[in-house]
Amino acid sequence: MSTSMDPVLAATAPAATVVATLRQWIIDGRLPAGERVAELPIAESLGVSRTPVRLAFRSLAQEGLLTPAGKRGYLVRRFSETDVRAAIEVRGALEGLAARDLAQRGLGAGERAALLECLADGAALLAKRHLVEDDVDRWARLNERFHDTIVASAASRVIGDAIARNDHLPFASASSITLDPRALHAEYEKLRIAQLQHQLVFDALDRREAARVEMLMREHAWVGFRYGRFLGLEPGPLAGARG
């Protein structure tokens, strides 16, 4: 493998940054479908230790982008554009249902506080008007908290269980928003849009606008998949979709 990580990503890069880099390589086809990947070669290519690579492999396997192959190796999973689109659409529909249910019941004090904290963290991250490598990990954590708060609020576990099963499909998880560490200047715009959508979702929840928040969550599911080409970030996930 002749590829390497951007020099700004040091050996202490958090696992989320390694996940984002490997996810982008899969999207770009730099790690083609069916290729075997192992900790040591990837760690050497990235200039990081094996620990964040090991954690990244586990995360990408949970997302459905890698499949276990032997004791320590993984294979890049084959998937089609149809698979990706269906998985994202299902997530948007399920999260929309959870948000609709929450809007109908009204925000509880704990849910309100958690969502407002995520909005504040997002605003602080974007305030400097550019991204640094550590922001990939920070965004991944706050984004996961935002989505988990809405999903966990559902009166029934059925929606959460369905989302958990769907998360094993390529690009279906809320945490799998694609961020290219090589183009952080452009990725800032994607996160700015995602942050605005978070604000709109909270506003709709706060106003108990059930139909509106459901549609907002459905649209928000596509931010990592469709928006890149409008921000000069092609090739996007479609470049990595293959049968």
C-alpha positions as CSV (number, residue, x, y, z in Angstrom):
1,M,0.0,0.0,0.0
2,S,1.6,3.3,-1.1
3,T,-0.7,5.7,0.6
4,S,0.1,7.7,3.8
5,M,-1.7,10.0,6.3
6,D,-1.4,13.8,6.1
7,P,1.8,14.8,8.1
8,V,-0.3,16.8,10.6
9,L,-1.7,13.6,12.0
10,A,0.8,12.5,14.5
11,A,1.5,9.2,16.1
12,T,-0.9,10.0,18.9
13,A,-3.9,10.6,16.6
14,P,-7.1,9.6,18.2
15,A,-9.0,6.5,17.0
16,A,-11.8,8.7,15.5
17,T,-9.2,10.4,13.2
18,V,-7.9,7.1,12.1
19,V,-11.5,5.9,11.5
20,A,-12.2,9.0,9.4
21,T,-9.0,8.5,7.3
22,L,-9.7,4.8,6.6
23,R,-13.3,5.5,5.9
24,Q,-12.3,8.1,3.3
25,W,-9.8,5.6,1.8
26,I,-12.6,3.1,1.4
27,I,-14.9,5.8,-0.1
28,D,-12.1,6.8,-2.6
29,G,-11.3,3.2,-3.5
30,R,-7.8,3.5,-2.1
31,L,-8.8,0.4,-0.1
32,P,-10.7,-1.5,-2.7
33,A,-13.4,-4.0,-2.0
34,G,-12.1,-7.4,-1.1
35,E,-8.7,-6.1,0.0
36,R,-7.3,-7.6,3.2
37,V,-6.2,-5.0,5.8
38,A,-4.1,-5.7,8.9
39,E,-3.1,-3.6,11.8
40,L,0.7,-3.3,11.3
41,P,0.8,-2.3,7.6
42,I,-2.0,0.3,8.2
43,A,-0.3,1.7,11.3
44,E,3.0,2.0,9.4
45,S,1.2,3.7,6.4
46,L,-0.5,6.2,8.7
47,G,2.5,6.7,11.0
48,V,0.5,5.9,14.1
49,S,0.6,3.1,16.7
50,R,-1.4,-0.1,16.3
51,T,-3.9,0.8,19.1
52,P,-5.9,3.4,17.3
53,V,-5.8,1.2,14.2
54,R,-7.2,-1.7,16.1
55,L,-10.0,0.5,17.5
56,A,-10.7,1.9,14.1
57,F,-11.0,-1.6,12.6
58,R,-13.6,-2.4,15.2
59,S,-15.6,0.7,14.5
60,L,-15.5,0.2,10.8
61,A,-16.6,-3.4,11.2
62,Q,-19.5,-2.2,13.3
63,E,-20.4,0.2,10.5
64,G,-20.3,-2.6,7.9
65,L,-17.3,-1.4,6.0
66,L,-15.0,-4.2,7.1
67,T,-15.6,-7.8,7.7
68,P,-13.4,-10.0,10.0
69,A,-11.0,-12.3,8.2
70,G,-9.0,-14.5,10.5
71,K,-7.8,-13.7,13.9
72,R,-6.4,-10.2,13.3
73,G,-7.3,-9.2,9.8
74,Y,-10.3,-7.7,8.0
75,L,-11.5,-7.5,4.5
76,V,-13.0,-4.4,2.9
77,R,-16.7,-5.2,2.4
78,R,-18.3,-5.1,-1.0
79,F,-21.4,-2.9,-1.2
80,S,-23.5,-1.3,-3.8
81,E,-24.8,2.3,-4.2
82,T,-28.3,0.8,-3.7
83,D,-27.2,-0.7,-0.4
84,V,-25.8,2.7,0.8
85,R,-28.8,4.7,-0.2
86,A,-31.2,2.2,1.3
87,A,-29.3,2.1,4.7
88,I,-29.2,5.9,4.9
89,E,-32.9,6.3,4.0
90,V,-33.8,3.7,6.6
91,R,-31.8,5.5,9.3
92,G,-33.4,8.9,8.4
93,A,-36.8,7.3,8.6
94,L,-36.2,5.7,12.0
95,E,-34.5,8.7,13.5
96,G,-37.4,10.8,12.1
97,L,-39.9,8.6,14.0
98,A,-37.9,9.0,17.2
99,A,-37.8,12.7,16.8
100,R,-41.5,12.9,16.0
101,D,-42.3,10.9,19.1
102,L,-40.1,13.2,21.2
103,A,-41.7,16.3,19.8
104,Q,-45.2,15.0,20.5
105,R,-44.4,14.3,24.1
106,G,-42.2,17.4,24.6
107,L,-38.6,17.7,25.7
108,G,-37.8,16.6,29.2
109,A,-35.3,18.6,31.2
110,G,-32.5,16.0,30.7
111,E,-33.0,15.8,27.0
112,R,-33.1,19.5,26.6
113,A,-29.9,19.9,28.6
114,A,-28.1,17.2,26.6
115,L,-29.1,18.6,23.2
116,L,-28.2,22.2,24.2
117,E,-24.8,20.9,25.4
118,C,-24.2,19.3,22.0
119,L,-25.2,22.6,20.2
120,A,-22.8,24.6,22.4
121,D,-20.0,22.1,21.8
122,G,-20.7,22.3,18.0
123,A,-20.7,26.1,18.1
124,A,-17.4,26.2,20.0
125,L,-15.8,23.7,17.6
126,L,-16.8,25.8,14.6
127,A,-16.1,29.3,16.2
128,K,-12.5,29.5,14.9
129,R,-13.9,29.1,11.3
130,H,-11.6,26.2,10.4
131,L,-10.9,22.6,11.5
132,V,-7.9,21.0,12.9
133,E,-7.3,17.2,13.2
134,D,-8.6,17.0,16.7
135,D,-11.9,18.3,15.6
136,V,-12.7,15.1,13.8
137,D,-12.8,13.3,17.2
138,R,-14.6,16.1,18.9
139,W,-17.3,16.2,16.2
140,A,-17.8,12.4,16.2
141,R,-18.4,12.5,20.0
142,L,-20.8,15.4,20.1
143,N,-22.7,14.2,17.0
144,E,-23.1,10.7,18.5
145,R,-24.5,12.3,21.7
146,F,-27.0,14.4,19.8
147,H,-28.4,11.5,17.8
148,D,-28.3,9.1,20.8
149,T,-30.3,11.5,22.9
150,I,-33.1,11.7,20.4
151,V,-33.1,7.9,19.8
152,A,-32.9,7.0,23.5
153,S,-35.9,9.3,24.2
154,A,-38.3,7.0,22.3
155,A,-41.0,5.5,24.5
156,S,-40.4,2.1,23.0
157,R,-37.0,0.3,22.4
158,V,-38.3,-0.9,19.0
159,I,-36.9,2.2,17.1
160,G,-33.6,2.1,18.9
161,D,-33.2,-1.7,18.3
162,A,-34.0,-1.2,14.6
163,I,-31.5,1.6,14.3
164,A,-28.8,-0.5,16.0
165,R,-29.4,-3.3,13.4
166,N,-29.3,-0.8,10.5
167,D,-26.1,0.7,11.8
168,H,-24.2,-2.4,10.7
169,L,-24.8,-1.4,7.0
170,P,-22.4,0.8,5.1
171,F,-22.7,4.5,6.0
172,A,-25.9,3.9,7.9
173,S,-24.6,5.0,11.4
174,A,-24.9,8.6,12.4
175,S,-21.2,8.4,13.4
176,S,-20.2,7.5,9.9
177,I,-20.4,11.0,8.5
178,T,-17.5,11.3,6.1
179,L,-14.8,13.8,7.0
180,D,-11.7,13.8,4.8
181,P,-8.7,14.7,7.0
182,R,-6.9,15.9,3.8
183,A,-9.5,18.6,3.1
184,L,-10.4,20.0,6.5
185,H,-10.8,23.5,5.0
186,A,-13.7,22.2,2.9
187,E,-15.1,19.8,5.5
188,Y,-15.6,22.8,7.8
189,E,-18.5,23.8,5.5
190,K,-20.1,20.4,5.8
191,L,-20.0,20.5,9.6
192,R,-21.3,24.0,9.6
193,I,-24.4,22.7,7.7
194,A,-24.7,19.7,10.0
195,Q,-24.6,22.1,13.0
196,L,-27.3,24.3,11.5
197,Q,-29.4,21.2,11.0
198,H,-28.9,20.2,14.6
199,Q,-30.1,23.7,15.6
200,L,-33.2,23.4,13.4
201,V,-34.0,20.0,14.8
202,F,-33.8,21.3,18.4
203,D,-36.0,24.3,17.4
204,A,-38.6,22.0,16.0
205,L,-38.4,19.7,19.1
206,D,-38.7,22.8,21.4
207,R,-41.8,24.0,19.5
208,R,-43.2,20.5,19.4
209,E,-43.5,20.5,15.6
210,A,-43.6,16.8,15.1
211,A,-44.0,16.7,11.3
212,R,-41.3,19.3,10.8
213,V,-38.7,17.6,13.0
214,E,-39.4,14.2,11.3
215,M,-38.6,15.7,7.9
216,L,-35.6,17.5,9.2
217,M,-34.1,14.3,10.6
218,R,-34.7,12.5,7.3
219,E,-32.8,15.2,5.4
220,H,-30.1,15.4,8.0
221,A,-29.3,11.7,7.4
222,W,-28.0,12.7,3.9
223,V,-25.5,15.4,4.9
224,G,-22.5,13.1,4.8
225,F,-23.6,11.4,1.6
226,R,-25.0,14.0,-0.8
227,Y,-23.6,17.4,0.4
228,G,-19.9,16.9,-0.4
229,R,-20.3,17.5,-4.1
230,F,-21.7,20.9,-3.5
231,L,-18.7,21.8,-1.4
232,G,-15.9,20.7,-3.7
233,L,-15.4,17.5,-1.9
234,E,-15.8,15.0,-4.7
235,P,-15.4,12.1,-4.9
236,G,-18.0,11.4,-2.3
237,P,-19.3,8.1,-0.9
238,L,-20.7,7.1,-4.4
239,A,-17.1,6.7,-5.5
240,G,-16.7,3.9,-3.0
241,A,-20.0,2.2,-3.7
242,R,-19.4,-1.0,-5.6
243,G,-21.1,-4.3,-6.2
